[in-house]
Amino acid sequence: MTGRPVWSPPAKTLGDLGALSHAVRGSSPVRVEIVPSDSPDAAVRLRRAVEAWISRHAEQGERESSSASPEIVVTVRELDAWESSTSAGQVGSCEPLRQWFALHEVLEIARHRATLEKLEAALRAQAQVVLASSSSWRALAAASRGEASTVSDSGALARCQTAAASLYDRLEACIDDAAACVDTPMVSLDRAVKLTRVDPWYPDRETCLRILDPSAEAFEGLIADLAGRAVEVVAAEPTLGALDRMARMRTLFEAVEDLCVPRRRSVRTREVEELNGLLDKYGALYGVAAARAPAMERSEGVVYAAGRGTLMELGKTRPTSAARQLEGFVLEFRAVSERLGHCEATGGHPLEVTVAGDGVEVLRTELFPEQLLCDVDALHPSQGL
């Protein structure tokens, strides 16, 4: 993971803060008027904060020019949300980082595609052997046609029998066609290397196991046997460490996606530097993690896999010490992301700011309060962020 791009978390903005900066630059004096609000204390705090912001920009201008200027009056009025007539814009973008991750993921998948295909072929071949040598699952055919007088829900009975008939057909086809072995253990890369399988009884699992017992239970026992064998097959894969590392990177992708949703915030340079430092540490450890072979173990649970839906979990890799360190970096990345760009002003109502010189209005704009009132150490100085 090298060549990290320059990027910045997106922040929502209103109006033209650059125009406001230009309007007050080099002006002296500047008088701030706050339109009365329900909270006098809040009005005082707002006045002081705006005066401090204007003072910084006006002083900057005075260093650049000593020419006389008219008295400037800046009027600030807090708006209700429905009063705002300006659509929110955006500064900053995660797109360079997204593209970097996407390219890395594509290259990783391509690098390990042959290994994944080999594992899938081995698991399907093992399922074919087990199904050919077992007869217990064949009771599903009779169960799909039988009657169950103790079942009060005829709809559930019909769904379970239909599921049993479909499952029987797929298992029978699996013996001669590996592509039909969709109910047996498969490899998923989702926060770990996992063995998963579809649930043929979904969404009536408990009901079907009860209605179709013992044939359904016999199938579940067969799957448990296959799961144990599959764990051994995957555990013996020499590149399991690299596969596990790739699977666990999904948590970092998700953390970045959460961060990259445009929000109202004032992104500070030091915060982005902290995030980049964590990304760099993650990248350095990423190379080490591939050399650590994780243990594969049986497990139970429910997972969601893109393109396959909700699956039953049968086994997964136990994190190595390097993998746990990677997880720690992701947790720290999320923690920094959650507090990124927050200040007391964030979340307040938009402000209407009017600038007049000698009684003539020269600018009227709307701004989020954090654009004016948050820390001046910001990533986008031209935008006040």
C-alpha positions in Angstrom: 0.0 0.0 0.0 2.2 2.8 -1.3 1.6 6.1 -3.0 -1.1 7.4 -0.8 -2.8 10.4 -2.6 -3.5 13.9 -1.3 -7.1 14.1 -0.2 -9.3 15.9 2.3 -12.6 14.9 4.0 -15.6 16.7 2.4 -17.3 19.4 4.3 -20.5 21.2 3.5 -20.4 24.9 3.0 -22.8 27.8 2.3 -22.3 31.1 0.5 -19.0 32.7 -0.5 -16.6 33.0 2.5 -13.9 34.3 0.2 -16.1 37.2 -0.9 -16.7 38.1 2.8 -13.0 37.9 3.5 -12.4 40.3 0.5 -15.1 42.7 1.7 -13.5 43.3 5.1 -9.9 43.0 4.2 -7.9 46.1 4.9 -11.0 47.8 6.4 -10.8 49.7 9.7 -12.9 50.2 11.6 -15.4 47.3 11.2 -18.5 47.3 13.3 -20.4 44.1 13.9 -24.2 44.2 14.5 -26.0 41.1 15.7 -29.7 40.9 14.9 -31.4 40.3 18.3 -32.2 36.7 19.1 -34.0 34.8 21.9 -30.7 34.4 23.7 -28.8 37.6 24.6 -25.8 35.5 25.8 -25.7 33.6 22.5 -25.8 37.0 20.7 -22.8 38.2 22.7 -20.8 35.1 22.0 -21.6 35.3 18.3 -20.6 39.0 18.2 -17.2 38.3 19.8 -16.5 35.3 17.6 -17.4 37.2 14.4 -15.3 40.2 15.5 -12.3 37.9 16.1 -12.7 36.4 12.6 -13.1 39.8 11.0 -10.1 41.2 12.9 -7.8 38.5 11.5 -8.9 39.2 8.0 -9.0 43.0 8.3 -5.5 43.1 9.8 -4.2 40.9 7.0 -5.4 43.5 4.6 -3.9 46.4 6.5 -0.5 44.8 6.1 -1.1 44.7 2.4 -2.5 48.2 1.9 -2.5 51.4 3.9 -5.1 53.2 1.8 -8.1 54.7 3.6 -11.4 52.8 3.6 -15.0 53.5 4.6 -16.4 52.3 7.9 -17.7 48.8 7.3 -20.8 47.4 9.1 -21.2 43.7 9.2 -24.7 42.6 10.2 -25.3 38.9 11.2 -28.7 37.3 11.5 -29.4 33.8 12.5 -31.8 32.1 10.0 -34.3 29.4 10.5 -33.6 26.4 8.3 -36.5 27.2 6.0 -35.3 30.7 5.5 -32.0 29.7 3.9 -32.1 30.3 0.1 -28.6 28.9 -0.6 -27.9 25.3 -1.5 -25.1 23.7 0.4 -21.9 23.3 -1.5 -18.8 21.2 -0.7 -15.1 21.6 -0.2 -12.7 18.8 0.0 -13.0 15.3 -1.6 -12.2 11.7 -0.7 -12.3 10.7 -4.4 -8.5 10.4 -4.7 -8.4 8.1 -1.7 -11.4 6.1 -2.9 -9.7 5.5 -6.3 -6.5 4.5 -4.5 -8.3 1.9 -2.4 -10.3 0.7 -5.4 -7.2 0.1 -7.4 -5.5 -1.7 -4.5 -8.5 -3.9 -4.0 -8.7 -4.8 -7.7 -5.0 -5.7 -7.8 -5.3 -7.8 -4.7 -8.3 -9.7 -6.0 -6.5 -10.4 -9.3 -3.4 -11.6 -7.4 -5.4 -14.1 -5.4 -8.1 -15.1 -7.9 -6.4 -18.4 -8.8 -6.1 -19.3 -5.1 -9.8 -18.6 -4.4 -10.8 -20.6 -7.5 -8.7 -23.5 -6.4 -10.2 -23.4 -2.9 -13.8 -23.3 -4.3 -13.0 -26.2 -6.6 -11.6 -28.3 -3.7 -14.7 -27.5 -1.5 -17.1 -28.4 -4.3 -15.3 -31.6 -5.1 -15.3 -32.6 -1.5 -19.1 -32.0 -1.3 -19.6 -34.2 -4.4 -17.8 -37.1 -2.7 -19.7 -36.8 0.5 -23.1 -36.5 -1.2 -22.3 -39.5 -3.4 -21.4 -41.6 -0.4 -24.3 -40.5 1.8 -28.0 -41.4 1.6 -29.3 -39.4 4.5 -30.1 -36.3 2.5 -32.2 -38.3 0.1 -35.0 -38.3 2.7 -35.6 -34.7 1.7 -37.5 -36.0 -1.4 -40.1 -37.8 0.7 -40.3 -34.9 3.2 -41.1 -32.5 0.4 -44.2 -34.6 -0.4 -45.3 -35.8 3.0 -48.1 -34.5 5.2 -47.8 -33.0 8.6 -51.1 -33.0 10.4 -49.7 -31.3 13.5 -48.8 -28.1 11.5 -51.4 -25.4 11.8 -49.8 -23.0 9.3 -50.4 -24.5 5.9 -48.5 -21.7 4.3 -45.4 -22.5 6.2 -45.7 -26.2 5.4 -46.0 -25.4 1.7 -42.9 -23.1 1.8 -40.8 -25.7 3.7 -41.8 -28.5 1.4 -41.0 -26.4 -1.6 -37.6 -25.5 -0.1 -36.9 -29.2 0.6 -37.8 -30.2 -3.0 -35.6 -27.5 -4.4 -32.7 -28.4 -2.1 -33.0 -32.1 -3.0 -32.8 -31.2 -6.7 -29.7 -29.0 -6.2 -27.9 -31.7 -4.1 -28.6 -34.4 -6.6 -27.3 -32.1 -9.4 -24.2 -31.3 -7.3 -23.0 -34.9 -7.6 -22.5 -34.6 -11.3 -22.0 -30.8 -11.7 -19.8 -28.9 -9.4 -21.4 -25.6 -10.5 -24.6 -26.8 -8.9 -23.0 -27.2 -5.4 -24.4 -23.9 -4.1 -25.6 -25.2 -0.7 -22.2 -26.4 0.5 -19.4 -24.4 2.1 -17.8 -21.6 0.1 -15.1 -19.0 0.9 -16.1 -15.4 1.7 -13.7 -12.6 2.4 -15.5 -10.4 4.9 -13.4 -9.1 7.9 -11.9 -12.5 8.0 -11.6 -15.5 5.7 -15.0 -17.2 6.3 -16.7 -20.4 5.3 -20.3 -19.7 4.5 -23.3 -21.4 2.9 -26.8 -20.4 1.9 -29.7 -21.2 4.2 -32.2 -23.3 2.2 -34.9 -22.7 4.9 -34.8 -18.9 5.0 -36.9 -17.2 6.3 -38.7 -20.2 8.0 -35.6 -21.9 9.3 -36.8 -22.9 12.8 -40.2 -23.9 11.4 -38.8 -26.0 8.6 -36.4 -27.8 10.9 -39.3 -28.7 13.1 -41.7 -29.6 10.3 -39.2 -31.6 8.2 -37.4 -33.3 11.0 -35.6 -35.7 10.8 -34.7 -35.2 7.1 -33.8 -31.5 7.6 -31.7 -32.3 10.6 -29.9 -35.0 8.6 -29.0 -32.4 6.0 -27.8 -30.0 8.7 -25.6 -32.8 10.1 -24.2 -33.4 6.6 -23.3 -29.7 6.3 -21.6 -29.8 9.7 -19.5 -32.7 8.5 -18.6 -30.8 5.3 -17.8 -27.7 7.4 -15.2 -29.5 9.4 -13.6 -30.9 6.3 -13.7 -27.4 4.7 -11.9 -25.8 7.7 -9.0 -28.3 7.2 -8.8 -27.5 3.4 -8.7 -23.8 3.9 -6.3 -24.0 6.9 -3.8 -25.8 4.7 -3.7 -23.0 2.1 -0.2 -21.5 2.0 -1.4 -18.0 1.2 -4.1 -17.9 3.9 -2.3 -15.0 5.7 -2.6 -12.9 2.5 -6.2 -13.8 2.0 -7.0 -13.0 5.7 -5.2 -9.6 5.4 -7.2 -8.8 2.3 -10.5 -9.8 4.0 -9.8 -7.7 7.1 -9.1 -4.6 5.0 -12.9 -4.3 4.3 -13.2 -2.7 7.8 -10.8 0.1 6.7 -12.8 0.6 3.5 -16.0 1.0 5.4 -14.4 3.4 7.9 -13.2 5.6 5.0 -16.6 5.5 3.4 -18.2 6.6 6.6 -15.7 9.5 6.9 -16.3 10.5 3.3 -20.0 11.3 3.6 -20.1 15.2 3.3 -21.0 16.7 6.6 -21.1 20.1 8.3 -17.7 20.4 9.9 -14.5 22.5 9.9 -11.7 20.2 8.9 -8.4 21.1 10.4 -5.1 20.3 8.8 -3.7 18.6 11.9 -6.7 16.2 11.9 -6.1 15.1 8.4 -2.5 14.7 9.1 -3.5 12.4 12.0 -5.7 10.3 9.7 -2.9 10.1 7.1 -0.5 9.0 9.8 -2.8 6.1 10.7 -3.2 5.1 7.0 0.6 5.1 6.7 1.0 2.9 9.8 -1.7 0.5 8.4 0.0 0.3 5.1 3.4 -0.5 6.7 1.8 -3.3 8.8 -0.2 -4.6 5.9 2.9 -6.0 4.3 3.8 -7.8 7.5 0.3 -9.3 8.0 0.5 -11.5 4.9 3.4 -13.4 6.4 1.5 -14.4 9.5 -0.5 -17.6 9.1 -3.8 -17.4 10.9 -5.6 -20.3 12.5 -8.9 -21.5 10.9 -11.7 -22.6 13.2 -15.3 -23.7 13.2 -17.8 -20.9 14.0 -21.5 -20.2 13.7 -23.2 -17.0 12.8 -25.0 -15.0 10.1 -23.1 -12.8 7.6 -24.1 -10.7 4.6 -22.0 -11.1 1.5 -22.4 -8.7 -1.4 -24.0 -10.5 -4.4 -24.9 -13.5 -2.3 -27.2 -12.1 0.4 -27.5 -13.4 4.0 -25.4 -16.5 4.6 -24.8 -19.0 7.4 -21.3 -18.8 8.8 -19.5 -22.2 9.3 -15.9 -21.2 10.0 -13.5 -18.3 10.0 -9.8 -17.3 10.6 -8.8 -16.3 14.0 -6.9 -12.9 13.9 -3.1 -13.0 14.3 -1.3 -10.4 16.4 -0.7 -8.4 13.2 -4.4 -8.6 12.3 -5.3 -7.3 15.7 -2.9 -4.4 15.2 -4.6 -3.6 11.9 -8.0 -3.7 13.6 -6.6 -1.3 16.2 -5.6 1.2 13.6 -9.0 1.1 12.0 -10.7 1.7 15.4 -8.4 4.6 16.0 -9.1 5.9 12.5 -12.9 5.8 13.3 -12.4 7.5 16.6 -10.5 10.4 14.9 -13.1 10.5 12.1 -16.0 10.8 14.6 -14.6 13.9 16.2 -13.2 15.4 12.9 -14.1 19.0 12.4 -16.4 19.4 15.3 -16.6 22.6 17.2 -19.2 24.3 19.3 -20.7 26.1 16.3 -21.2 23.0 14.2 -24.9 22.2 13.8 -26.2 25.8 14.5 -28.6 27.5 12.2 -27.2 29.2 9.1 -26.2 32.8 9.3 -27.1 35.6 7.0 -24.1 38.0 6.8 -24.5 41.5 5.2 -21.6 43.8 4.6 -22.3 47.6 4.0 -19.8 50.4 3.5 -21.0 53.9 4.2 -24.5 52.6 4.2 -24.2 50.9 0.8 -24.7 47.1 0.8 -21.7 45.5 -0.9 -22.3 41.8 0.1 -25.1 39.6 1.3 -24.3 35.9 1.8 -25.3 32.9 3.9 -22.8 30.8 5.9 -22.8 28.0 8.3 -21.6 29.3 11.7 -18.7 26.9 11.7 -17.3 28.5 8.6 -16.8 31.7 10.7 -16.5 30.5 14.2 -14.4 27.3 14.3 -10.7 26.9 14.7 -8.7 29.0 12.2 -6.2 26.1 11.7 -8.2 24.7 8.8 -7.6 22.6 5.7 -9.3 25.0 3.2 -8.2 28.6 4.2 -9.8 30.0 1.1 -13.1 28.7 2.2 -12.7 29.3 5.9 -12.4 25.6 6.6 
